[in-house]
């Protein structure tokens, strides 16, 4: 298959528009029109990862962190970023990153962590805004089911674990076709009334163009009426951070032992312990201290993230126990998550988890 096919498959599950405004997720380097020879999944793009990809015959390196955050004005051997870009271009290796869109996704990093930790009744700490829209169109009653089925078959109108979701109400449409019109019902120049259904569905922002194209190809009218409204609807599973509860309370030492059983945690720091044992846990991979106050507001006993500033530990003292486990350590599981998601694509291609993943932070033992 083409590299673009695999990327399109991934983006259908984890849309790039879920990324935060500062981010640069998605395609970083290379031509996605070439045939896919293999995939290497890593946390970061590094020279070692690129060499490993070439040795394995993989021409797509898929990472969590994007290598390009800022514009390059030159490509020289001066910095590791420039060297990696040059190496990838020289050897036709495509670089792709799924960063904060993977963090914010309902099948993303934070939910994956919560599942591994056994958290229940999970919801995000900070839902994504400006993401959902309501689309309404008006269709003759006899054709309404055909349109609803078309929406469903295109994957539109999905809410949580439910598909084909829509709402309809009946009414009367009135119009007078002009002399150059070719009306589905009625006659040119004559006033017409038609029993119609108003069909409404909930869409993500990236689905709007698909829905409009589908209406243009399915709706029987020459000029279908379509209303589109931005919503303040917040999906409790889409956004930054996550909070849930353990089935049974655990002491902080028991909780850290559980984390260490499946995460490469080398060092743990925390603020003043306010509750021990703990049951309600909040988590945000990477640099998630900005969510600490929200975690406290939602009743978390413990808020875990990758890294925080010195004053964050002071600010936590009267709010919640803040725990940091290392930026890399909190996001290393992104390799397993991306591997699992890409493996769902049907096709014959090799996919590898990088053995060359490297934490840029080193610890004194």
HELIX and SHEET records of a PDB file:
HELIX    1   1 UNK A    3  UNK A   13  1                                  11    
HELIX    2   2 UNK A   16  UNK A   18  5                                   3    
HELIX    3   3 UNK A   47  UNK A   56  1                                  10    
HELIX    4   4 UNK A   80  UNK A   90  1                                  11    
HELIX    5   5 UNK A  100  UNK A  104  1                                   5    
HELIX    6   6 UNK A  109  UNK A  117  1                                   9    
HELIX    7   7 UNK A  141  UNK A  143  5                                   3    
HELIX    8   8 UNK A  144  UNK A  153  1                                  10    
HELIX    9   9 UNK A  205  UNK A  207  5                                   3    
HELIX   10  10 UNK A  208  UNK A  218  1                                  11    
HELIX   11  11 UNK A  252  UNK A  260  1                                   9    
HELIX   12  12 UNK A  289  UNK A  291  5                                   3    
HELIX   13  13 UNK A  292  UNK A  297  1                                   6    
HELIX   14  14 UNK A  310  UNK A  316  1                                   7    
HELIX   15  15 UNK A  327  UNK A  331  1                                   5    
HELIX   16  16 UNK A  334  UNK A  343  1                                  10    
SHEET    1   A 5 UNK A  26  UNK A  29  0                                        
SHEET    2   A 5 UNK A  94  UNK A  97 -1                                        
SHEET    3   A 5 UNK A  60  UNK A  63  1                                        
SHEET    4   A 5 UNK A  39  UNK A  42  1                                        
SHEET    5   A 5 UNK A 351  UNK A 353  1                                        
SHEET    1   B 6 UNK A 120  UNK A 123  0                                        
SHEET    2   B 6 UNK A 242  UNK A 250 -1                                        
SHEET    3   B 6 UNK A 278  UNK A 284 -1                                        
SHEET    4   B 6 UNK A 302  UNK A 305  1                                        
SHEET    5   B 6 UNK A 321  UNK A 324  1                                        
SHEET    6   B 6 UNK A 269  UNK A 270 -1                                        
SHEET    1   C 2 UNK A 126  UNK A 127  0                                        
SHEET    2   C 2 UNK A 239  UNK A 240 -1                                        
SHEET    1   D 4 UNK A 167  UNK A 176  0                                        
SHEET    2   D 4 UNK A 191  UNK A 204 -1                                        
SHEET    3   D 4 UNK A 132  UNK A 140 -1                                        
SHEET    4   D 4 UNK A 226  UNK A 230 -1                                        
END                                                                             
